[in-house]
Amino acid sequence: MCLVCFRLDITDSACKKFISLATNALITQCPRQQVVIVWYCDQGVARYSNESFLGTMHESPMIAMWNRENSLDIWDLTSDKNGFMQVLINTMNKAAENASSGAVDKKFATQEGRFKANLTSLDTVYTLAECTPDITLRECNHCLGVTIGNISELCNVKAGCTLMCPNCNIRYDTY
């Protein structure tokens, strides 16, 4: 069984490129594996398994990716880390609520939040929440909640981070 999913805001050419890269990775790097997950940056995921996984939610493994173009830490933006984190979590929760309460086949949402930035002009956090189409809205909400709950630990006070697991992903950045 194979499933390939992309963020809804990704172009067709990027999707085609990912499918080619993912197929090549599955064949060359994982030829004898029975379960494989390939993430393409934060834009898509390809899953392969010798057993059916459609409709079954998996919240692990979970991986974090930091925006290499934004090497800032929260401390570079504001002296109020707790205030930033509160705005971030509230904004992520709104995005997750919107992604998990919309159309069954389009579990995707973005949300912006403003925080008090006293060390730079950057004061907006941009968030994204998305789930694969094969899980229910309730499972989507649960998956996103678990992922959001890992921001503090896995994103390591970065001002931009993506957390991905097989059935959902979240992203935030301050640009």
Residue pairs with C-beta under 8 A, 6 or more apart in sequence:
1 48
1 49
1 50
1 51
1 52
1 53
1 54
2 46
2 47
2 48
3 45
3 46
3 47
3 53
3 54
3 132
3 134
4 18
4 19
4 22
4 44
4 45
4 46
4 47
5 44
5 45
5 132
5 133
6 14
6 15
6 18
6 43
6 44
7 42
7 43
7 44
7 108
7 128
7 130
8 106
8 108
8 130
9 108
10 43
10 44
14 43
15 44
18 40
18 43
18 44
18 46
19 46
21 38
21 40
22 38
22 40
22 44
22 46
23 46
25 38
26 36
26 38
26 46
26 48
30 36
30 48
33 48
34 49
34 50
34 51
35 48
35 49
35 50
35 51
36 46
36 47
36 48
36 49
37 45
37 46
37 47
37 61
37 166
38 45
38 46
38 47
39 45
39 63
39 65
39 164
40 46
41 65
42 65
42 162
42 164
42 169
42 171
45 132
45 164
45 166
45 169
47 53
47 166
53 166
54 134
55 134
55 135
56 135
57 135
57 139
57 142
57 143
57 167
58 165
58 166
58 167
59 142
59 143
59 146
59 147
59 165
59 166
59 167
59 168
60 165
60 166
61 165
61 166
62 147
62 150
62 154
62 163
62 164
62 165
63 163
63 164
63 165
64 154
64 155
64 156
64 161
64 162
64 163
64 164
65 161
65 162
65 164
66 155
66 156
66 158
66 160
66 161
66 162
67 158
67 160
67 161
67 162
67 173
70 158
70 159
70 160
70 173
70 174
70 175
72 120
72 122
72 158
72 159
72 160
72 174
73 157
73 158
73 159
74 81
74 84
74 85
74 157
74 158
74 159
75 81
75 157
76 119
76 120
76 159
77 84
77 115
77 117
77 119
77 120
77 122
77 159
77 174
78 84
78 115
78 116
78 117
78 118
78 119
79 118
79 119
80 115
80 116
80 118
81 157
83 115
83 116
84 115
84 125
85 151
85 152
87 113
87 114
87 115
87 125
88 113
88 115
88 125
88 127
88 151
88 172
89 148
89 151
90 113
91 111
91 112
91 113
91 125
91 127
91 172
92 111
92 127
92 129
92 148
92 151
92 170
92 172
93 148
94 111
94 113
95 109
95 110
95 111
95 127
95 128
95 129
95 170
96 109
96 129
96 141
96 144
96 145
96 148
96 170
97 109
97 141
98 109
98 111
98 129
99 107
99 108
99 109
99 129
99 130
99 131
99 140
99 144
100 107
100 129
100 131
100 137
100 138
100 140
100 141
100 144
101 137
101 141
102 108
102 109
102 137
104 133
104 136
104 137
105 133
106 133
107 130
107 131
107 132
107 133
107 135
107 137
107 140
107 168
108 128
108 129
108 130
108 131
109 128
109 129
109 130
110 126
110 127
110 128
110 129
111 127
111 129
112 124
112 125
112 126
112 127
113 124
113 125
113 127
114 123
114 124
114 125
115 123
115 124
115 125
116 123
117 123
122 159
122 174
122 175
124 174
124 175
125 172
125 173
125 174
126 172
126 173
126 174
126 175
127 170
127 171
127 172
128 169
128 170
128 171
128 172
129 144
129 168
129 169
129 170
130 168
130 169
130 170
131 139
131 140
131 143
131 144
131 167
131 168
132 166
132 167
132 168
134 167
135 143
135 167
139 167
140 167
140 168
143 165
143 167
143 168
144 168
144 170
146 165
147 163
147 165
147 168
147 169
147 170
148 170
150 163
151 161
151 163
151 170
151 172
154 161
154 163
155 161
155 163
159 173
159 174
160 172
160 173
160 174
160 175
161 171
161 172
161 173
162 169
162 170
162 171
163 169
163 170
163 171
